[in-house]
Amino acid sequence: MVQMKTTPGDRAGRMGARQIYEALRDQILTQVYGIDSLLPSSRALAGEMGVARSTVTVAYEQLAAEGFIETRHGARPRVARAVVERGRARAASRPSARRPLLSAFGERLRSDPPRWTEPPRGLIANFRYGELSPSDFPVLAWKKAVTAAMARKPERLAYDDPCGALRLRTALQGYLWRSRSVRCEVDQIVVVNGSQQGLDICARLLLDAGDRFVMEDPGYQMARHTLAATGAETVPIPVDADGLETTRLDGIEARLAYVTPSHQYPLGGVMPIGRRHQLLAWARKHDAYVIEDDYDSEYRYDTRPIPPLHALEGSDNVIYLGTVSKTLSPTLRIGYLVVPAGLRSLFAAAKQIMDRHTPLIEQHALASMLESGAYDSHVRRVRRRNAERQQALLAALRRRFGDRVRIEGTAAGLHVVAWLDDLPQKREDALIQVARTKGVGVYPVSALLVGPRRARKTVGLVMGYSALEIAQIERGCKILAQAAAELD
């Protein structure tokens, strides 16, 4: 709606073309309307403002003459791209009038914020982890499930259980048992807005400023940011080919540990059973909780899925975290926690004060896919496609680099780690820059180190492939090899 600045004596019926023009111009310049946004039709806006259509037409003609909007006969006016981009540049360069007063939480975020960068566009191949191919999304199955969910006639439109729709939690209970050997009660499942909200709830409920938490090193940086935002201290523990080095936990007191035991991120190791029991014993000894992030457990290519920590005896201190971001889409923001029974009511209360509950349409749509078997069928299909992508990547890397590349983490997941043995780590930034100028995005392992950077002799790259087609993978590896050759 167009907002007008009026004086007490003004009436909507006396609004003139100049007022409407100025209001729209100001909203465009302050980015109320984004690039290519459509404005209301002259007829609709005239009705909204209570003025003659000709008055709105005059205002639109002036905006078009000054280049603020683009008009076309029979179509609604569209905001001009150049105007919005200039407005963004001015907003970015405008200095802040004062330093805002923040809470301790806000100050911690300001001093150590997570970074979001817009994915680069126009690359030949972007080996960025965490992105999926749009062609893999089950459009028809999801559309059918959403349509059925929207057609359901509830008795009333009201807030729902903060833990999630009973239908979805029941479907997840069965799915977790048959796919991951996780036995739990329906009441232990809490549906969240992606794994990130699950981590945030854990952080708020289990950590205070001054506490300590264990992180894999290298590890998932968004988990570290979330946990550290409470004011707790990070205790980085190195990982090797078998995941977290649990022997290094001896003597460490902490309230929480975050681990990815079934497929360590980013190095790809699988934690053996002995280390799993050591980790659980440490948690019991220190009355600590273990967050088990099972972020891409559906993708195993060499063996059957590894049973999670939650499936072992003595796992009362484990909080299991899952998501559909790696199977359906990270844009859906659906995840789930399996919490110890004694924490269920507390997690429900935290979820309720955050956002009441996760949107119900998406919950019921996912439940429908789980109940019908469509979700399992989709997972099998994308597992095959990503296995093909991984094989194409491995073949291309070996063909282009030969014995100069070591590849780790191939047993599972949607990424591998490539160590370029003939390229010293001091050339890492140069390689990334040269590859980017040639149209290839690559990302280093070093960016995921939690503690002080440990000396590594060679460049290590985390290479995701789940958003790429085979031809892109082939060409991207060729260009990457050319970029590396230029630095020799």
KAPESUL-V97149 format. One record per residue. OMEGA is omega in whole degrees, -180 to 180 (none if undefined). Layout:
BEGIN
{{OMEGA} {OMEGA}}
END
This chain:
BEGIN
{{177} {180} {-178} {170} {-176} {173} {-176} {-177} {-178} {170} {-177} {-177} {-179} {178} {-180} {-180} {-179} {179} {-179} {178} {-177} {179} {180} {179} {-179} {-180} {176} {-178} {179} {172} {169} {173} {179} {179} {177} {178} {178} {173} {177} {173} {-180} {179} {-178} {-178} {178} {177} {-179} {-177} {-178} {179} {177} {180} {-180} {179} {178} {-179} {178} {180} {180} {179} {179} {178} {179} {-179} {-180} {175} {179} {-179} {176} {-178} {177} {-175} {177} {-179} {178} {178} {-178} {179} {-179} {-177} {-175} {-179} {-179} {-179} {176} {178} {178} {180} {179} {-179} {-179} {-177} {-177} {-178} {178} {-179} {-179} {177} {-177} {175} {-174} {171} {177} {177} {-180} {179} {178} {178} {180} {-178} {-179} {-176} {169} {-177} {171} {177} {179} {-180} {180} {-179} {175} {178} {175} {178} {178} {-177} {-179} {-180} {173} {178} {180} {178} {177} {-179} {180} {-175} {-178} {-171} {-175} {-179} {-180} {179} {178} {-178} {179} {179} {179} {179} {-180} {-179} {178} {-177} {178} {178} {179} {173} {-174} {175} {-176} {179} {-180} {178} {-180} {180} {-180} {-180} {-179} {-179} {176} {178} {178} {178} {179} {-179} {-179} {179} {-176} {-176} {-174} {179} {178} {176} {179} {173} {179} {-177} {178} {-177} {176} {179} {-176} {179} {-178} {-178} {-179} {177} {176} {177} {-179} {179} {178} {-179} {-177} {-175} {-170} {-176} {171} {175} {-179} {175} {178} {175} {-178} {176} {171} {-179} {1} {-178} {-175} {-172} {180} {174} {180} {180} {-177} {-178} {-179} {-180} {176} {-174} {178} {-177} {178} {173} {-178} {177} {-178} {173} {175} {-177} {179} {178} {-177} {178} {-171} {178} {-179} {177} {-178} {178} {-180} {175} {-180} {-179} {-168} {172} {176} {-177} {174} {-168} {-177} {176} {-172} {177} {13} {-167} {170} {-179} {176} {-176} {-180} {-173} {-180} {179} {179} {179} {176} {-180} {180} {178} {177} {-180} {179} {-178} {-175} {-178} {-178} {176} {176} {173} {180} {-180} {-178} {-162} {-180} {-174} {-179} {-174} {171} {-172} {-176} {-176} {173} {179} {180} {177} {-178} {176} {-176} {-178} {-178} {175} {180} {-177} {-178} {-180} {-176} {170} {-175} {-176} {179} {-176} {172} {-178} {-179} {179} {179} {180} {175} {180} {-177} {180} {175} {175} {-179} {174} {166} {-171} {174} {-174} {-178} {-179} {-172} {-176} {179} {178} {177} {180} {179} {178} {-177} {-178} {178} {-175} {-179} {179} {176} {-178} {-171} {-179} {-180} {178} {-178} {177} {178} {178} {179} {180} {178} {-178} {-175} {-175} {-179} {180} {179} {179} {178} {-179} {178} {-179} {-178} {175} {178} {-177} {-180} {172} {177} {178} {-180} {179} {178} {179} {-180} {180} {-178} {179} {-179} {179} {-176} {-176} {-180} {-179} {177} {180} {171} {-176} {-180} {175} {-176} {-174} {-174} {169} {-176} {176} {171} {174} {179} {176} {-180} {-167} {-179} {-179} {-178} {-174} {180} {177} {-175} {-178} {180} {179} {-179} {-179} {180} {179} {-179} {180} {178} {176} {-180} {178} {176} {-169} {-171} {172} {-174} {180} {-177} {177} {-176} {-180} {176} {-178} {176} {-178} {173} {-173} {-173} {179} {175} {-178} {172} {-172} {174} {-176} {-170} {178} {-172} {171} {-175} {-179} {178} {179} {-180} {-177} {179} {179} {177} {-180} {178} {178} {177} {179} {179} {-180} {179} {-177} {-180} {none}}
END
